[in-house]
Amino acid sequence: MLALRLRSPHVALAVAAGLAVATEPAVQYGRNHDTRSGHVLIALGLLVRAAAAAAALFSAWRVQERLRLTPILLVGLWLQVAWILTHLALGTKPDQDLGFYRHQGHSLLGGDYPRSEYPTGAVLLFALENWLGGGTNRIPHAFLMIPCQLAIVAAVWLLHTRWSPWLAAFVAVWPLNAFHWEFRFDLLPTALLAVGLALALRGRWLGCSIALGVGTATKWTPALCLLVLVVWLLSKGRGRLAGRATLGFVLSWSVLTLPLLVWRPSEVAAAYTHQGHRGITGESIWYLPLRAFGAAHIRGDLSYDAGAPHWANVGVVVLQVVAILALCAVAWRLRGLSSAGAVAALAPVVFLLTNRVFSSQFLVTIMAAWTLAAALVTRTRRAQVVVGALAAAATCTNALVHPYTVPRVWELASAGLFALAVALTGWLLLTAYRTDSAVAP
């Protein structure tokens, strides 16, 4: 009996999670020492954790029928708790964004609404973290993100497709986004997006719209998911359901937004206008080709405006609008809800990948959306593992851009990231269309 338990795929996943945590002291040492030996430590640490996770996931893929939700959630919990405690023991400095969250939460608790680039749901989260931490948010923020990550895992599993269990395990234990799990808040809107989509696939449109509305009040990309789903409902003559979904979305978003908008209109509106003046940044998909023609240059940090010409910044916005409208047109032609759900999951991915301002934490949402879409439209084990491999490779290259930036390597890593991400997103969209076409009306 003990031998059987030790051969369980969940044990291999737990061991891989432990190895990921064990490499973190070396990686953090390398990150704190901007030297050649430090860069080598970073590369080796990331290689070991990626190889361990890949081996465990490949082992689980071979016997994925034996995977169970509760052990996977426990492994995910173990990975995150051990990761956080290791960082606390090492005295790892938090990401600078955590300081922004603390100041904004402190401002709201002090009786004033901050002029924030984040929507009201995020600012309310920051205030909650400050309140729980007695004025600090380092520990509360990290631990509040844990249930959000586990909710994503559960949402992928509860799609109840043939391939969703292994993809849920992939989300739970793949460690290359762990830095952003701990220090950014993207897990919250991503969890609400995943839960909303899972509810839509079960025909629970009101619950879906409420989840996506709350997610949009935290970070507005979940609205794109609802847009595609509403278009699909209208194309099938289900106007009443489309209206119910729209109403639930508006009401849930309004509850978290309108009271604060009435109280501090200009400060709340800043979440939707503050980023408008920013141009193409060094981390975006557009920087490297523009730089090749001498039209953009890094000026300090990768997240800063790269000085791209006005026509390029405007052109990117136009392209994004066209891309989202094209996805809506595709959704209009689809017959099955599974294919439409996959396109809806990928709508935020298309927007984020083509955005003028790109940040490495976007991979938290992007990877979850890839797994949701793959669970709905992939039809073979080989396709399933290819999706996992491409998503894993994309997160590895992303980590070398940020937070583990390696000079003279990050540009190659950035090019690799977007090549992999565009290829995987395009392949999933094409698969959704082809799968739908093969289904009888």
VENTA-V501733 format. One line per field, one symbol per residue. phi: phi as a letter, one per 40 degrees, with the letter a starting at -180 (. if undefined). psi: psi as a letter, one per 20 degrees, with the letter a starting at -180 (. if undefined). A space follows every 50 residues. Layout:
phi = ???
psi = ???
//
This chain:
phi = .cccccccccccccccccccccccdcccccccbcbccccccccccccccc ccccccccccccbccccbcdccccccccccccccccccccgccccccccc cccccccccchbcccbcbcccccccccccccccghbbdcdcccccccccc ccdcccdccfccbcdccccdccbcccbcdcdcbbbccccccccccdcccc ccgccccdcccccccccbaccdccccdcccdcccccgbcccccccccccc ccccdcbcdccccbcccccccbbcccccccbcccccccccccbgcaacbg ccccdcgccdccccccccccccccccccccccccbcccccccccccdccd ccccccbbbccccccccccdccccccbcbbcccdccdccccccccccccc cacbcbdgbcccccccdcccccccccccccccccccccccc
psi = ghhghhjqhhgghhghghhghhihggghghhinmrghghgggggghgghg gggggghgghhhliiiqqgghghhggggggghgghghhhikpprqhhhhg gghhhhgghijqpqnqiqrhhghhghggggghjkiqjggggghhighggh hgghgggjhlrhihghhghghhipjijhghghirjhhghgghggggghhg ijjmhghghgghghhhigpihhhhghgghgggghhjklhghghgggghgg ghghhiggghghgmghgghhhihhihipaprhirhigghhhhjjjqqpmc qhiqpjkqqghggghggggggggghghhhghhiqhqhgghhghghighgg ghhjqhoqqhihhggghghghgghhhiqiqhghghggggggghghghhhi gpimpoqjhhggggggghggggggggghggggghghhipq.
//
